[in-house]
Structures are given as structure tokens and as C-alpha cells.
Amino acid sequence: KQEVTQIPAALSVPEGENLVLNCSFTDSAIYNLQWFRQDPGKGLTSLLLIQSSQREQTSGRLNASLDKSSGRSTLYIAASQPGDSATYLCAPREAQKLVFGQGTRLTINP
Amino acid sequence: NAGVTQTPKFRILKIGQSMTLQCTQDMNHNYMYWYRQDPGMGLKLIYYSVGAGITDKGEVPNGYNVSRSTTEDFPLRLELAAPSQTSVYFCASSSRGAGELFFGEGSRLTVL
């Protein structure tokens, strides 16, 4: 059974810092991996989708990497801003479903 | 573009009552999903559908039913509500099995 772990569970950093969020998964037989952000009381917003054949994907200040063989993905956020404060969730896809980690709650302090 | 729309946003039920959570998407996606999110836990898949007329169980289907009569709609029915069904329910859709998932805003359900 796929298990997804996100470390750290919570992170607080000053504005302007570059930071890395980690995601590990136990079964490497995945089709792709998706990163989401979730604001309090809101739904999930898709940030990046990395296919299993890709090593990384970039969107603006965000860069996600995928090392399928070691069961790891990272989300790099450059020049963090207070608006980046949210919970970040990773979800590898196996067969018909995404399997979610519990997320990293990120707070960017002005 | 509305994307994935869920109704109601909030609902309080008494134990034993039934209700239907509505989900509709306007992106012509074939794949639709229902997840639940409990505090401090990751999202868990309840049911999914790969197209009109086709549904299948996810990880936590007990106490729920779904139907998919059209491409756009994927309602989730709760029969005989129990306190354990207190949760936030999310509907999602994707254009293909390995495609990007798009989520609705969620429906917060409390069973008392």
C-alpha cells in the first residue's frame, strides 16, 4: 500500500528565503506526482504535475523534482512571499487514484 | 470558467439522515473523484468514475453511494449519516487517467 510522508509537518520562515519541501513515497510504480496548495477552508489548487518520465517541472518561482527510484519529490520555492503561506500537499498517482500526504503547513513571516 | 462546482458548501445532518452532495464540472472531463479530508489526515478516495455509467470504489466507500449518469455530474449520496462521516468532502476531475486533477472548493459536513 502506497504511503506518502511529508517533512516537515510545519515550517515557518522569514520572507525572501528560498525553501524546500520534501515528499517521500513507498511505492515507486507511479504514473506521475502532483503538488497542490491548500489555503485554510479552501479546496486544493494544482501547482505542478510531474510525469514519471520527467525529472523536474518549473512554474514561476516553483520547481518540483522527482526521483521515482528513490521515492522522493521536492518542491523548491524561491524568494518566498507572505502569499505563499498555505498547506502544501504532494500526491503520487497510482492506477486510478492519487495518494495524499498529510501536507506541510508553510508560514512566511513578513 | 467555473471548473468543478460543489454544493452545498456547509451542511449539518442528524444521525440517520441522508443527503446528496452535488458535484458538476464544465471541463468535459471523463474522470471524476470524491475524496474526504479529516483534520490532520491526508485526503482519502471514496469513489471515482472513468466516464458516464462507470463508477468504482476507492479506499473508504462504506456508507456512501455514487452515480454518473452524465459526463458533467457526479453526486455523492450519504445513507444513514453517522458521526464518523463528519468531514470535508472534495470532488475533483481530470481529462484522463494520468492527467492533472482539478478540485472543487469542498463541502463541509457535520453529523450530530
Interface residues (C-beta under 8 A of the other chain):
Chain A: V4 Y31 N32 Q34 F36 G41 K42 G43 L44 T45 S46 L49 Q51 L89 A91 R93 Q96 K97 L98 V99 F100 G101 Q102 G103
Chain B: V4 Y31 Y33 Y35 G40 M41 G42 L43 K44 L45 Y48 V50 D56 G58 E59 F90 A92 G97 A98 E100 L101 F102 F103 G104 E105 G106
